[in-house]
Amino acid sequence: MSDKLLEFIRLGSGLYKIIEERDLAYELARKFLKGEDISEEELKKLRESIDDWFDYSDKQKNEIKKFVEMEIVKKNLENSELPRKGAFILVFLLAWNMNRFKDCADFTHSDLLKFAEKLNEKIDPLLKKYEHFHDKTICDLRWDEIKPFLEDLKEALKFKKGKQCFKFLGQLEQEWVGSFKVAHLLFPKIFIPLDNPIAEGLKIKEKVHQKIKRKTKRGKKRGNSWNIDKNYRPIWEKSKEIFDKYKESDILKKLDEALYIIFSSTEKKKVKVRKLLNLS
């Protein structure tokens, strides 16, 4: 009898591949960070895929395209490294963490470049410090080895200057989506790239009252509670069991993809899947 969980993961991942145009940003960032060559054709597809990214205005998409053309395609042709690592991570964040950037209507190619340069400066020391993670999987590490990395990642993503949408606060409680997505990008066999709807759907993220700047119409301060020990650790440990059972190098991403179909995909995308499967 087939394993139901693995069947669910593979089916969900397959459906995700059909509807998710943003995934190319992840695939190319992973290739670059692994030191693999990226073709001009792949970069062309990346630039074209931006038109399919939801939640951005045409103006924003044009600025992102300009950034990709100038700082990734051009730098690729020139065989220049600076700031390509930060640039690929930023494009990945733009695609996978849109809520951070979509409300900043007036960001420009220049803003993106500055942010990529800051990322470039901070990610390299982090990768060097944790270079022993590169040959590890989630099953090789203990939680007390993971927490220091998350604290250092929090500091690496702490930017104090720039437009509001480019200010990572350096607090996992408020920046956990971007933090864990970057953690997965750097070490895909150790971290899963969950988002808010998945965390809330799995009931591992709680809505609570807390003191933050944003206010509701009634004037009460509200926010979300995210505690890495209470909320992320159980999912990390469960993922460890899943990885240990299936031994597939990309099982953590496939798990996220399957959960995305259930909790995060828009109704428009679900309709697309139903049509492709002749279920509409």
ABEGO torsion letter per residue (X at the ends): XBBAAAAAAAAAAAAAAAABAAAAAAAAAAAAAAGBBBBAAAAAAAAAAAAABBGBBAAAAAAAAAAAAAAAAAAAAAGBAOBAAAAAAAAAAAAABAAAAAABAABBAAAAAAAAAAAAAAAAAAAAAAAAAAABBAAABBAAAAAAAAAAAAAAABBABEBAAABBAGBAAAAAAAAAAAAAAABAAABBBBBAAAAAAAGABBBBBBBBABBBAAGBBBBBBBBAAAAAAAAAAAAAAAAAAAGBAAAAAAAAAAAAAAAABBAAAAAAAAAAAGAX
